[in-house]
Amino acid sequence: MTASFGEYGGRYVPETLVPALDELEAAWRAARDDEAFWAEVGELGRTYAGRPTPLTVAERFAPGKRVSLKREDLLHTGAHKLNNALGQAVLARRLGKRRVVAETGAGQHGVATATVCARFGLQCVVYMGAEDMRRQRPNVERMRLLGAEVRPVEIGTRTLKEATSEAIRDWISNVETTHYLIGSCVGPAPYPELVRELQAVVGREARAQHLEREGRLPEAVLACVGGGSNAIGTFAGFLEDEGVELVGVEAAGAASLSSGRTGVLHGARSSILADDDGQIVDAHSISAGLDYPGVGPEHAWLRDTGRVRYVTATDEEALRAFRRLAETEGIVPALEPAHALARVADLDAELVLVCLSGRGDKDLDEALRALAALEA
Ligand SMILES: *Cc1c(COP(=O)(O)O)cnc(C)c1O
């Protein structure tokens, strides 16, 4: 069990999964070094997903600052998740796997997975917590329209943690035919690295676009952190620019980095929400995509090295930023990146780049109800 990121990462999985992870790792290493793989992923990004996404200046959102929004909300299916799903679908085909399983929280990863499975003619099974199915009904309907089977998970908090466990269980039983298309930079090696490299296009584009338009790099780069994939993809573009401050924003009720401890969850050692006995503590966030008690192992390492600072935003702060972006810029963000937007005003930096990881259509009902309750 080699750790991938300092003491974090590794593979904490049942023996039955080791051959599948070895096979995936070999295919990934070959693909990573193969220009044809990146050419195919790049072509799909351009002609199917809508890359490059624009970098928009938010003129009115934060007075006194110049904020650039990396518009992953404009990507096909409405969030950054498709970058990862497309790349893994290409990899699954290389592996000869015709069946895909996935877990989903907000439903965005389920939609991205169902989308690429439709595009490539792969059988698709998505596990989703029953509570999340209630919160994200339109995404459930979309997945079914795309031909995916959505399996409700009725155990525990009936959210992403249990859905992930069920997806892993399915993979163990069907490992010969099935690729597990994990939705964030979590899980056993090589997933955290694989997902980072597939999302790194976000940071690469954002850096080049910012340099071209502003003539310099941003002083600070912010992204919300659930499992951590939009953040790691964004940060990947700037990790070596020492003068650029990197800030990850977690939901206050699901702050695996800010108030977690070292432990193992879903196949990797990372920073997790657990009690003194190592039992997982239930996360809470108004945003289903951040409602997860773990985080990608690379983030735990980046926290410890000090390269990235991790802070939190409450449900209320995120809701206010959600409405503020709508009112000042005409953009309805997903509740997840609204957490990152909520921290912009506190920064010393004036030149700020935020990853707008997804659009808010899926959150309208929940957000409007919660805003009405705040103001009542
Ligand atoms: C899923 C999701 C997130 C959280 O996932 P990460 O892996 O942390 O990026 C953030 N924003 C949006 C729009 C999402 O759909």
The ligand as an SDF file (V2000), in Angstrom:
LIG
                    3D

 15 15  0  0  0  0  0  0  0  0999 V2000
  -20.1020   17.7370   -7.5970 C   0  0  0  0  0  0  0  0  0  0  0  0
  -19.9210   19.1730   -7.5900 C   0  0  0  0  0  0  0  0  0  0  0  0
  -19.0000   19.7930   -6.7260 C   0  0  0  0  0  0  0  0  0  0  0  0
  -18.2180   19.0380   -5.7030 C   0  0  0  0  0  0  0  0  0  0  0  0
  -17.3410   18.0930   -6.2140 O   0  0  0  0  0  0  0  0  0  0  0  0
  -15.7890   18.3260   -6.2920 P   0  0  0  0  0  0  0  0  0  0  0  0
  -15.2510   16.9940   -6.5830 O   0  0  0  0  0  0  0  0  0  0  0  0
  -15.3670   18.8570   -4.9410 O   0  0  0  0  0  0  0  0  0  0  0  0
  -15.5410   19.3080   -7.3510 O   0  0  0  0  0  0  0  0  0  0  0  0
  -18.8090   21.1480   -6.8420 C   0  0  0  0  0  0  0  0  0  0  0  0
  -19.5240   21.8780   -7.7160 N   0  0  0  0  0  0  0  0  0  0  0  0
  -20.4330   21.3410   -8.5380 C   0  0  0  0  0  0  0  0  0  0  0  0
  -21.1810   22.2140   -9.4720 C   0  0  0  0  0  0  0  0  0  0  0  0
  -20.6580   19.9710   -8.4940 C   0  0  0  0  0  0  0  0  0  0  0  0
  -21.5690   19.4430   -9.3140 O   0  0  0  0  0  0  0  0  0  0  0  0
  1  2  1  0
  2  3  1  0
  2 14  2  0
  3  4  1  0
  3 10  2  0
  4  5  1  0
  5  6  1  0
  6  7  2  0
  6  8  1  0
  6  9  1  0
 10 11  1  0
 11 12  2  0
 12 13  1  0
 12 14  1  0
 14 15  1  0
M  END
$$$$
